[in-house]
């Protein structure tokens, strides 16, 4: 006697095949650790298919889809759900009418056509099981997709409320944020990343940033693409003693970054670089470029280096990336203010041509001050640098010369090397700047005026052609 038969007899159930089917459902449910009700009328339909060879009806398939949806909504795994149906199928097989009636009796002849009937019943049962399981999985996937869409809609709504300040009830936003693992009562940083290409939710870069932050964050971060930029709301934590700052120590340049008065030497363009007063390529201008910032803000949040290091490592394959870092703040309002700070840092970094580095909002305070009085700044730029537009080739090459000259501490030889120019050609350019602007780059007082006007030109995109 089988174990199933012993269980049936111990339960006091009659020994007929039809009454064994519910017992098969119970045992299958125990194996899968799911409610037996998720089988619905599957086993009676299976018995009918075995006896008549019919296919499952549309109503039965629809019911199977509903059961699959119910399983997904209850939190059951798809693997356990499939196991429930397949386990119920093999447990019910010995009790199916077409199989039980063809079993040879001891001492008696085999029923005519028993093998054929068994094969036909097996084919009908397998076909019905296949159809039922496919319908259950279809319902399960539909419910899971609908749930994912609903969660994404809630997530987007939460993001809009956090970053744009449209919510009227901050307490409600805090509760909704907690559902996504965000404990905004604690300090959070906001990091905004931008690149030459737009970021999209769910793509490789956003997934890599999310995974990198998830490793180091005590609670889940929020990583979302908004307006082509990647926004990261990161829980703040204390930096371990002796940990190196990803933004670099004060006065110390990090990888790919320039310290005060320093910049990486550009690589030759394969032709040895122009030797005269020729033009400088856009790539050379970016390499020689504008390096007005210190390596780190002294007031950077203590937990920022680890978060910045994780984000910048994930952005390694992105062209022209830059990251803005806010101050650490608490609450819904703190996230919104932090988003504004980090977005402004990214925008200013783009205007200043600062790529492949992270900038704290405090690094850019002086430029915010300059932009606050836009009209006087525009007047200064136009008055001081406007005459450069009359030079051969326009103002661009001469502005690049000033960039490199100020970045090297007004050292002519180093500037000439950065620009791939001879010292004679550089001297000619500096003299031409002096002649046109009436400000001598070698004079400390005039140098301050020229550098301020140059920074203003970059902030205002003054030298860029109108779209």
C-alpha positions in Angstrom: 0.0 0.0 0.0 1.3 3.4 -0.9 1.9 6.3 1.5 -1.0 8.2 -0.2 -3.3 5.3 0.3 -2.3 5.1 4.0 -3.1 8.7 4.5 -6.4 8.4 2.8 -7.4 5.4 4.9 -6.2 7.2 8.1 -8.4 10.1 7.2 -11.4 7.8 6.8 -12.0 8.7 3.2 -13.7 6.2 0.8 -11.4 4.4 -1.5 -12.9 5.6 -4.8 -10.7 7.3 -7.3 -12.8 10.6 -7.4 -12.5 11.1 -3.7 -8.7 10.8 -3.8 -8.4 13.9 -6.0 -8.8 16.4 -3.1 -6.3 14.5 -1.1 -3.8 14.8 -4.0 -4.4 18.6 -3.9 -3.8 18.7 -0.2 -0.5 16.7 -0.4 0.7 18.8 -3.4 -0.1 22.0 -1.4 1.9 20.7 1.5 4.9 20.1 -0.8 4.7 23.5 -2.5 3.8 25.3 0.8 0.9 27.1 -1.0 -2.8 27.0 -0.3 -4.6 24.1 -2.0 -7.3 26.6 -3.2 -4.9 27.9 -5.8 -5.6 24.7 -7.7 -9.3 25.6 -8.1 -11.1 23.0 -10.2 -7.9 21.8 -11.9 -8.1 18.2 -10.6 -11.7 17.6 -11.6 -11.0 19.1 -15.0 -8.0 16.8 -15.3 -10.1 13.7 -14.4 -12.6 14.8 -17.1 -9.9 15.2 -19.7 -8.5 11.8 -18.9 -11.9 10.1 -19.2 -13.1 11.9 -22.3 -9.9 13.2 -24.0 -11.2 16.7 -24.2 -9.3 20.0 -24.0 -9.8 22.5 -21.2 -12.6 24.9 -21.9 -12.1 28.7 -22.3 -13.8 29.2 -18.9 -11.4 26.8 -17.2 -8.4 28.5 -18.8 -9.7 31.9 -17.7 -10.2 30.5 -14.2 -6.6 29.3 -14.3 -5.4 32.8 -15.2 -7.3 34.3 -12.3 -5.7 31.8 -10.0 -2.3 32.7 -11.3 -3.0 36.4 -10.7 -4.2 35.6 -7.2 -1.0 33.7 -6.5 1.1 36.6 -7.7 -0.8 39.0 -5.5 -0.4 36.8 -2.5 3.4 36.8 -2.9 3.8 33.2 -4.0 6.8 32.4 -6.2 6.2 31.2 -9.7 8.4 28.2 -9.1 6.3 27.1 -6.1 3.1 27.7 -8.1 4.3 25.5 -11.0 5.4 22.8 -8.5 2.0 22.9 -7.0 0.3 22.0 -10.3 2.8 19.4 -11.4 2.9 17.8 -8.0 -0.9 17.6 -8.0 -0.8 16.1 -11.5 1.5 13.2 -10.7 -0.3 12.5 -7.4 -3.7 12.4 -9.1 -2.5 10.3 -12.0 -3.1 6.8 -10.4 -6.6 7.8 -9.4 -7.8 9.1 -12.7 -10.7 7.1 -14.1 -9.2 6.0 -17.4 -6.1 4.8 -15.6 -7.8 3.0 -12.7 -10.2 1.1 -14.9 -7.5 -0.4 -17.1 -5.4 -1.8 -14.2 -5.2 -5.6 -14.5 -6.9 -7.6 -11.8 -4.9 -10.3 -10.0 -5.5 -13.6 -11.8 -7.6 -12.0 -14.6 -6.8 -11.0 -18.2 -5.8 -7.5 -19.1 -8.7 -5.3 -20.2 -9.0 -5.1 -24.0 -7.2 -2.0 -25.3 -5.8 -1.1 -21.9 -2.5 0.1 -23.2 -4.1 2.3 -25.8 -6.6 3.8 -23.3 -3.7 4.5 -20.9 -1.7 6.2 -23.6 -4.7 8.3 -24.7 -5.5 9.3 -21.1 -1.8 10.2 -20.6 -1.8 12.4 -23.7 -5.0 14.1 -22.6 -3.8 14.7 -19.1 -0.4 16.1 -20.2 -2.1 18.4 -22.7 -4.6 19.6 -20.1 -1.8 20.1 -17.6 0.3 22.0 -20.1 -2.7 24.3 -21.0 -3.5 24.9 -17.3 0.1 25.6 -16.2 0.6 27.9 -19.2 -2.6 29.8 -18.3 -1.6 30.0 -14.6 1.8 31.4 -15.6 0.2 33.9 -18.0 -2.0 35.2 -15.2 0.9 35.3 -12.8 3.1 37.3 -15.2 0.3 39.7 -16.0 -0.3 40.4 -12.3 3.4 40.8 -11.7 3.7 43.2 -14.7 0.7 45.2 -13.4 2.2 45.4 -10.0 5.5 46.6 -11.4 3.8 49.3 -13.4 1.9 50.4 -10.3 5.0 50.5 -8.2 6.9 52.4 -10.9 4.0 54.9 -11.1 4.2 55.4 -7.3 7.9 55.7 -7.5 7.8 58.4 -10.2 5.2 60.2 -8.2 7.4 60.0 -5.1 10.4 61.3 -7.1 8.4 64.3 -8.4 7.2 65.1 -5.0 10.7 64.9 -3.5 12.6 66.8 -6.2 10.1 69.4 -7.3 8.3 70.1 -4.1 4.8 69.6 -5.4 3.6 67.7 -2.4 1.4 69.5 0.0 1.8 67.0 2.9 5.4 66.3 3.7 4.3 63.7 6.3 2.6 61.7 3.6 5.7 61.9 1.4 7.8 60.6 4.3 5.5 57.6 4.7 5.5 56.8 1.0 9.3 57.2 0.9 9.6 54.7 3.8 7.7 52.1 1.7 10.7 52.3 -0.8 13.2 52.0 2.0 14.0 55.8 2.3 14.3 57.0 5.9 14.4 60.7 5.2 14.4 61.6 8.8 18.1 60.8 8.7 20.6 63.0 6.7 20.7 62.3 3.0 23.0 63.5 0.2 21.8 64.1 -3.3 24.1 63.4 -6.2 23.2 64.4 -9.8 25.2 62.9 -12.7 25.2 64.1 -16.3 27.0 63.0 -19.4 27.0 63.6 -23.1 24.2 61.1 -23.5 20.9 61.0 -21.6 20.5 58.5 -18.8 17.4 56.2 -18.9 15.9 54.3 -16.0 16.7 50.5 -16.1 19.6 50.8 -18.5 23.1 49.6 -17.8 24.5 52.7 -16.3 21.6 53.4 -13.9 21.6 49.8 -12.8 25.4 49.9 -12.2 25.1 53.1 -10.1 22.2 51.6 -8.1 24.1 48.4 -7.5 27.3 50.3 -6.5 25.5 52.5 -4.0 23.5 49.5 -2.6 26.8 47.9 -1.5 27.9 50.8 0.6 24.6 52.3 1.8 23.1 51.2 5.2 19.6 51.6 3.7 18.4 51.5 0.1 19.3 54.6 -2.0 16.9 56.1 -4.6 18.4 56.1 -8.1 16.2 57.5 -10.9 16.7 59.2 -14.2 15.1 62.6 -14.5 15.4 64.9 -17.5 18.3 62.9 -18.9 20.3 63.1 -15.7 20.8 60.5 -13.0 19.6 61.5 -9.6 20.8 59.6 -6.5 19.3 60.2 -3.0 21.9 58.5 -0.8 21.7 58.0 3.0 24.5 59.7 4.8 26.8 57.8 7.1 29.9 58.6 9.1 33.2 58.0 7.2 35.4 55.4 8.9 38.6 56.7 10.5 41.5 56.9 8.0 39.3 56.4 5.0 40.5 58.3 1.9 38.1 60.9 0.5 36.9 60.1 -3.0 36.9 63.8 -3.7 40.5 64.1 -2.6 42.1 65.7 0.4 42.3 69.5 0.5 45.1 70.6 -1.8 45.6 67.1 -3.2 44.3 66.2 -6.7 42.6 62.9 -7.2 42.8 60.7 -10.3 42.0 62.6 -13.4 41.7 65.8 -11.4 43.8 69.0 -11.4 44.9 70.6 -8.1 45.2 74.3 -7.7 47.3 75.7 -10.5 47.8 72.2 -12.0 46.5 70.3 -15.0 47.2 67.1 -16.7 49.5 67.5 -19.8 47.6 66.9 -23.0 48.8 64.1 -25.3 50.1 65.0 -28.7 47.7 64.6 -31.5 49.9 62.3 -33.5 51.3 65.1 -35.6 53.6 66.5 -33.0 51.1 69.3 -32.3 50.9 72.7 -34.1 54.2 74.5 -33.9 53.1 78.0 -34.8 50.2 80.3 -34.1 47.8 77.6 -35.4 44.5 76.6 -34.0 44.0 74.2 -31.2 41.6 71.3 -31.6 38.5 71.0 -29.4 40.0 67.8 -27.8 43.2 69.7 -27.0 41.2 72.5 -25.5 39.3 70.1 -23.3 42.5 68.4 -22.2 44.4 71.6 -21.5 41.2 73.2 -20.2 39.8 75.3 -17.5 40.8 74.2 -14.0 39.6 76.9 -11.6 38.6 74.7 -8.6 40.3 73.2 -5.6 40.2 69.4 -5.3 37.6 69.3 -2.5 35.4 71.5 -0.5 36.4 71.7 3.1 32.8 71.4 4.3 32.0 68.3 2.2 29.8 65.8 4.1 31.8 63.1 5.9 30.0 60.3 4.1 30.3 61.9 0.7 33.6 60.3 -0.4 32.3 56.7 -0.4 29.1 57.6 -2.2 31.0 59.7 -4.8 33.6 57.0 -5.3 30.9 54.4 -5.9 29.0 56.6 -8.4 32.1 57.8 -10.3 33.4 54.2 -10.6 30.1 53.1 -12.1 30.3 56.1 -14.6 33.7 55.1 -15.8 32.4 54.2 -19.3 30.3 57.3 -19.7 31.8 60.0 -22.0 32.0 63.5 -20.5 30.5 62.6 -17.1 30.3 65.0 -14.2 28.7 64.6 -10.8 27.2 67.3 -8.5 27.1 66.7 -4.8 24.8 68.5 -2.4 25.2 69.1 1.3 23.7 66.5 3.6 20.2 67.4 4.8 17.1 65.8 6.4 13.5 65.6 5.5 11.5 66.1 2.3 12.6 69.8 2.0 16.2 68.8 2.5 16.1 66.4 -0.5 14.5 69.1 -2.7 17.1 71.7 -1.7 19.9 69.1 -2.2 18.6 68.3 -5.7 18.7 72.0 -6.6 22.3 72.3 -5.3 23.5 69.2 -7.1 21.8 70.1 -10.3 23.3 73.6 -10.2 26.8 72.1 -9.6 26.4 69.9 -12.7 25.1 72.7 -14.8 28.0 75.0 -13.8 30.5 72.2 -14.4 29.2 71.8 -17.9 29.5 75.5 -18.5 33.1 75.6 -17.2 34.1 72.5 -19.2 34.9 70.4 -16.1 34.4 66.8 -17.0 35.2 63.4 -15.4 35.1 64.7 -11.9 32.8 65.3 -9.0 32.0 68.8 -7.7 30.6 69.6 -4.3 28.1 72.5 -4.2 30.5 74.4 -1.9 33.2 74.2 -4.6 31.1 76.5 -6.7 30.0 79.2 -4.3 32.1 81.9 -5.9 30.6 81.2 -9.3 27.1 81.4 -7.9 28.0 84.8 -6.5 29.2 85.9 -10.0 26.0 84.6 -11.7 23.8 86.3 -9.1 24.7 89.7 -10.7 24.4 88.5 -14.3 24.0 92.0 -15.8 27.2 93.4 -14.4 29.0 90.2 -15.2 27.8 90.3 -18.8 29.0 93.9 -19.1 32.4 93.0 -17.6 32.9 90.2 -20.1 31.8 92.2 -23.1 33.9 95.2 -22.1 37.1 93.2 -21.4 37.0 90.3 -23.8 34.7 91.8 -26.6 37.7 93.1 -28.6 39.1 89.6 -28.9 36.4 88.8 -31.4 38.3 91.0 -33.9 41.3 88.7 -33.8 42.1 86.3 -36.7 40.2 83.1 -35.9 37.9 84.8 -33.4 38.1 84.9 -29.7 38.2 81.1 -29.1 42.0 80.5 -29.5 42.9 83.5 -27.4 40.5 82.5 -24.6 42.0 79.0 -24.6 45.4 80.6 -24.3 44.3 82.5 -21.2 42.8 79.3 -19.8 46.1 77.5 -20.0 48.1 80.5 -18.9 46.2 81.0 -15.7 46.1 77.3 -15.0 49.9 77.0 -15.1 50.4 80.0 -12.8 51.4 82.3 -15.7 54.4 80.1 -16.6 55.0 80.7 -20.3 57.0 77.5 -21.0 54.4 75.2 -19.3 51.6 77.0 -21.1 53.2 76.6 -24.5 53.6 72.8 -23.8 50.0 72.5 -22.9 48.9 74.2 -26.0 51.4 72.5 -28.3 52.8 75.9 -29.2 56.3 77.3 -29.4 57.2 79.9 -26.7 57.4 82.4 -29.5 53.9 81.7 -30.7 52.6 81.9 -27.2 54.3 85.2 -26.6 52.7 86.5 -29.8 49.3 85.5 -28.5 49.7 87.1 -25.1 50.9 90.3 -26.8 47.9 90.2 -29.1 45.6 89.8 -26.0 47.3 92.8 -24.4 47.0 94.9 -27.6 43.2 94.1 -28.0 42.0 94.2 -24.4 44.5 96.8 -23.0 45.0 94.3 -20.1 48.4 92.7 -19.8 48.2 89.0 -18.7 51.6 89.3 -17.1 50.5 92.1 -14.8 48.9 90.8 -11.5 46.2 93.5 -11.5 45.3 93.0 -15.1 45.5 89.2 -14.7 42.8 89.4 -12.0 40.5 91.4 -14.4 41.2 89.0 -17.3 40.6 85.9 -15.2 37.4 87.1 -13.7 36.1 88.1 -17.2 37.2 84.7 -18.5 35.3 82.8 -15.8 32.3 84.9 -16.6 32.6 84.1 -20.3 32.6 80.4 -19.5 29.6 80.7 -17.1 27.6 82.8 -19.6 28.7 80.6 -22.6 29.8 84.0 -24.1 32.1 82.6 -26.7 29.7 79.9 -27.9 27.8 80.5 -31.2 24.1 81.2 -30.8 21.9 78.1 -31.5 
